[in-house]
Amino acid sequence: MTIQKAALAITALVGGAAPALAQGYGAPTPPPPQPQIERPPPRTAPAQSGQAAQPAQPTRNYNLTRQERQAFQPVIAAVTAGDWATATTALATAAPAATSNDGKYLVGQIRLQIGINTQNRAFQSQGIDEMIASGGALPTEMRALYENQLEFATAAGDTAKAQRAMAALDAMNPNDPTRFIRQAQIRANARDYPGALGFYQQAVQAQQRAGQAIPAAWRQQMAALAYQSRSPDTMRYFREWLAAAPSPSSWHDVLALYASTNASFKLDTYRLMRAAGAMNSERDFIELSEAANQVRAFGEVKAVLEDGLRRNLITQNAGYARERIELATRRAADDRGSLAEGRRAALAGRDAAAALAMGDAYYGYGEYGPAAELYRAALQKGAEAGLGNTRLGAALAMAGQRAEAEAAFRAVTGPRAELAQLWLLWLSTRTS
């Protein structure tokens, strides 16, 4: 005999939120943002009003025995009425009577539906397992079922079950690049970050062989895994993520992290963050203003702090910022009077440090042409090439001389080479 009921929904929600990186600045200074390995929750169907509607399911005929039909009538009535407490009790009574494949499948399907509507994750997981084991699931359902089983098992730390589900998914489509992502997730959950990164690399290679674009989310996860692994290629992975998703938020997070591990390059890093329009926390404005103050770029100190206050992004340190603006304004007034003479002396003299300092001062006032001239002079007088070319490239970039800026950044070698590559990446996104 048959009983006709609309198949209950199995909705797979794909986890995809970007890692939330810590923000803010205060005293003491909070740690810089740390990349987080994304662990998507198990896929469940939405149950509350306001959430996405469940997709329509085709009508299906269930081959049930007479005893099964009688046993299921009370639970089906309770499900139809949305009486989940009664449905739970009735399912416990009906389940032992399910002997056919379709009957066992229906037990799991109803348990899943109850779990969805009561936010009972254990019921959802058990329902998925019962549907898979029943022998009554349609071939078209098996992928979604195993994906849900995998993610429930991963969240529960049941590695053995997760691996069985993953093996079943791999057998369904051995050429699917996402199978490597599933393996990477299991490795990441076990804190085997190098192993997880290796599976992501295999996924990228498979995707490329298939002629498919690499999702930006993969690039983001690879960067986080490389960071957690302390890979020497970490910044390369971060640049690949930025190239795939060059948003102000991603620029901010990468540069804040870079600055935290390269304190001596802080001025040039935060100058890039400002150029990229990626300064979005109080910490950013304070860090850049202090770095600029150390090189006596008083115009930059004033401009940066005023910008942070105007955008209401400096709050906890607002009093400090106003004091620094007042001091920088006085120093800038004194500085301006001797700027032209200092420039002439620096260009005429032999002191590379003096030319570099004057270049910083002009950069701080937004006079990028004279700054570039002075940075070039500093290089000619023997300034350290990595520092000089980084500052020269930044000044030329801000002056709109893209080709010349790129040449300067490409000349940077040694410890500053990674930072120069970040400047070059930002330049490549410029439309003019």
N, C-alpha and C positions, 0 to 999 in steps of 0.2 A: 504494500500500500504506500501511497505517497502523501505528503503534506506540503502545501505550497506556502512559503513565507519569504518575504524580502530578506535577502542576506544582510546580516548586521554588519555595520561598517568597520573597516580596519583602516585607520588613517595614519599615514607615516608623516611625522613632522620632522623635517631635516633641521638639525641644530646648525646655526651658522653665525652666531654672534661673534664679533671681533673681540679679542682679549681686551678687557678693560684695564687700562694702565693707570696707576696712581698719579694723581695730580696734586698741585698745591705747593705752598711755600710758607714756612714759618720759622719760628725759633724753638727748638733746634730744627735745622733743615731736614725735612723728611727724605727718606731714601728715594732714588730715582725710580721711574716706572720700570717694572720688570715684565718681560714677555710671559704670557701664560699659555700653557698647552691647553688647547680646547678639548673638552671632554663632553660631547653632546649627550643630553639625557636620552633615555630610551624613548622610542617613538610611541606616542599614545594618541588616541583620538580626542579632540577637544570636546569638553562636556558642558562648559558653562555658557550662558547666554553672552552674546557679544563676541564669541570666538568664531573661527571659520566653520562654516557648515560642513558636515560630513558629505563626501561625494556620494552621488546616487549609485546604488548597487543593483545589479541585475536580479530579476526574479529567479529563484532556484527551487527545484523540486528535491525534497529530502525523502529518501527511501527509508521509512521507519516502520518498525513492527507495530502491531496493534497495541502491545503493552507500552512501547515507547511513546506512541501518540498519546495514550492516556496519561502517562507519567509527566509528559511535557506540557499538557494543557494548563495546569495551574501556574507554572513558571512563565509560560508565554503570555498568559493573561496579565500577570503582574508586571512583566517587562513592558507590555503594550500600555499599561496604565501608568508607567513610571514609578511604580511602588517598589523601590529597590530593596527595602528591608524584607518585604514579603517574597520578592524574587530570589533573594539570597537563601532564605529558608526553603523555598520550594525547589531550588536547584539542588540543594543538598539531598532532598528526598528523591528527585528525579534522576540524579546522576547514576546511582547504582543500577537503574533499570536500562541504561543505555548500553546495548550490546553490539549494535551494528556500527559500521564505520561512520555513517551519517549521524547516528545518534550520539556517538562520542564527539564528533565534530561540533554538533549543536551544543553539547555541554560546554565545550571550550569557547564557542562563539558567544553564548549567553554570559558565561563568566567574564569574558573580556568586556562585554557591554556593561555589565554591572560594575566592574572595576573602573571603567571610564567614567561612569556617571556618579560614582561614590569616591572618586580620587583614590582608589585602593590599588596601589601599584602591584602589590603581591597578587591580587586577583587578576590584574591585567597580564602579568607575566605567566601565571599558571594557565590562564585561558589560551595564550599563544602556544604554550607547550602542548596543551591538550589538542588543539587544532592540528598542530604538526603531526603529533603521534597518532591521530585518529585514523589516518588513511582516507579520510573523507574530503580533505581540502582539494580544491581544483588546482591544476598545474599553474594556472595564471596567478594564483594566490601565494604560491610557495615562496617567491622571492621576498615579498613584503613580510611574510610570516617569519622567515629566517632573519631578515634584517632587524625586525623587532626583537626576536629572540636574542640575537647577537648583542644588541644594545642594552637590553635588560640584563643579560648575563654580565656584560662588561661593567655596568653600573654597580652590580651586586658583587663584583670581584670574583665571579665564578669563571675562572679562566678556562677550565675544561669544557664547560658548556659553550663558552664564547668561541673556542677553537672549533668545536663540532659544527656550530652554526656557520662559522666562516668557511669551513671546508665544504659545506653544502652549497653555499653561495658561489664559491670558486668553481665548483663542479658544474654549476648551471651556466657560467659564462667565464671560462678560463682566460679570455682575452680582455676582460673588463678591467681597466686601470684602477677602478675604485676598490678592487679587492686588496690592493696594496695599502690603500688608505685604511681599510678595516684592520689589517695587520698592524699598521703603524699605531692605530689607536690603542690596541691591546698592549703593544710595547710601551707606549707613552704612559698608560695607566700603571704599568709595572716599573715606571721610572727608568726604563731603558731608552734614554733619549737618543743615543747614537744609533741604536737599532731601529727606532721609529723613523729617524731621519733617513736611514738607508732605504726603508720601504717607501717613503715619499719620493726618493730619487728614482726608484723603480717605477713608481706611478707616473712620474714626469716623463720618463723614457717611453713608457707604453703609450702615454697620451700623444707624445710627439710622433711615434711611429704610426699612430692612427690619424695623424694630421689634424689633431684637435688642439685648441688653445688650452694653456695651463690656467686653471682657475686661480684668481688672486688669493682666495682663501688658502689654497695649498701653499703658495709662496709665503703667506703670513705664518702658517704653521711651521714651515721649514725654517724660517728665521728664528722662531721661538725655540724650536728644538735645537738648532745650532747653538743658540745662546745658552740653553740649559746644558748642552754637551760641552761647552767651552771650546767649540770648534774654532780652529784658526781661520776658517772661512766664514765666520759669523757675519761680518760686515758685507761680504758678497751676497749672502742670502738676504740681508736686509735691503741691499740695493735692488735686488731682483724683486722683492716685494714692493718697494717704492716705485719701481718702473711699471709694475702691474697695477698698482693702486695708489697713484700719487696725490693723495688727499692731504689737506692741512693736518688732519689728525695723525695720519701715518708718518708724515714728515716730522711732526712734533715728537712722537714717541721714539722714533729712531734717533733723532738728534739729541734728545734729552738723555737717552741711554748712552749714546756715544760720549757726550760731554761728561757724564758721571764716571766713565772709565778712562777718560783722557783729559784730566783736569788742566794740564798745561796748554791745551788747545781750546779752552773754553771760549775765549773771545771770538775766534774764527768760526767755531761751531754755532754759537748763538747769533752771530751775524748772519750766518746762512739761514738759521731758523727764522730770523726776522725778515730776511729777503724773501723767504718762501711763504710768508704770511701765516706761519705756523705757531706763533707765540700765543698760547691760550691759557696760561696759568700764571699766578702771581710769581711763582718761582722763576719763570723764564725772564721776566722783566728785571727782577732783582739780580739774578745771576749776570745778565748781560750788562746792566748798569755798573755792577761792581768790577767786572772784567774790563770794561771801557775806562773806568776810573783809574785802574792800575796803570794804564798806558797814557793817562792824562788826556783822554778823548772827552773833554768836558761837554762839548756840544752833543755827543752821543748819549752821555749820561742823562742830560736834561731831556733830550728828545724821547728816549726810551721810557723814562719814568713818567713823563707827561702823557705818553701814549697809554701806558698801563692804567693810570688814574682816569683818563678820559673814557676808557673802555670799561671802567669799573671792574678791572681784573686785579687791581692792587687794593686790598681791603685790610688785611691784618697788619700790613706794613705801610699803611697809608701815611701815618705820621712820619715815619722814617723817610719815605719817598719824598715828602714835601720838604723835609730838612735837606735832603741830598740835592733836590732841585734848586733850592735857594743857594746852597753852597756852589753847585756847579755853575749857576748863572753868574755868580760873582767871579769865579775863576775863569769862566769863558770870556767875560768882559775884559779881564786883565790880559788873558791869553791872546785875544783878537788883536790887540794893539801891537803885539810883537810878532804876529804870525808871519807877515810878509818878510820881515827881516830874518826871522828864523829859517824860512824857506830858502832865501838867498844864501845864507851862511851854510846851510846843510848841503845845498847843491854844489857850492864852491869848495867846501872842505873835503877832508878825507875820512871823516868819521861815519862809518856805516850805521852805527846805532843812532846818531843824531838824525840822519836822513830817514831812518825807519820811524823814529818817534814823531818827526814832523809829518810823515805820511799818515800815521795813526790820527794825529790831530786833525788834519784836513779831512780824512775819512769820517771822523766823528761829526764834523760840521756839514757833511753831505757834499763836500767838494771833491768829487771822485777823480776828476781829471788831474788836478794838482797832486792828489794822493798817489795816483798811479805813477806820475813823474818822479815823485820822491821815493817810492818803493823801487822803481827801476834804478834810481841813483844808488840806493842802499845796496842793491845786488851788485852793481858795478864796483862799489867800494868794499865788497867782501862780506856782506851780510850772509848769514846762513841761508842756503838756497831754498830749502824746504819752506822756511818761514817767509822769506822774501817773496817767493813765487806764489805762495798761498795768498798773502796780503795783496800782491799785485793783481792776481786773478780776480779777487773779490772786488777790488776797486774798479777794474775794467768791466766786470760783469755789471756792477751797479751803474757804471757810466754808459751802458748799452753797447759796449764794444765786445760783442760775443766772440768773434773769431780770435781776437787778441787774448781775451780772457781764457778761452779754451787752451790756447797755446801755453799760457802761463801755468795753468793747472796741470797740463800734461808734463810739464817740466819738473813737477814736484815728485821727489822720490823719498825713500826713508819713512820715518814714523808718520809723517803728515800725508802720505800718499792716499790712504783711505779717505781722509777728509777731502782731499782734492777730488777724488772720484765722486764723492757726494755732491760737491759743487758742480762738477761736470754733468751729473745726472740732473740736477735742478736746471742747469742751463739748457739741457736737451728738451725740457718741457716748456721752455719759453717760446711763445709764438712770434716774438719780435726781438 
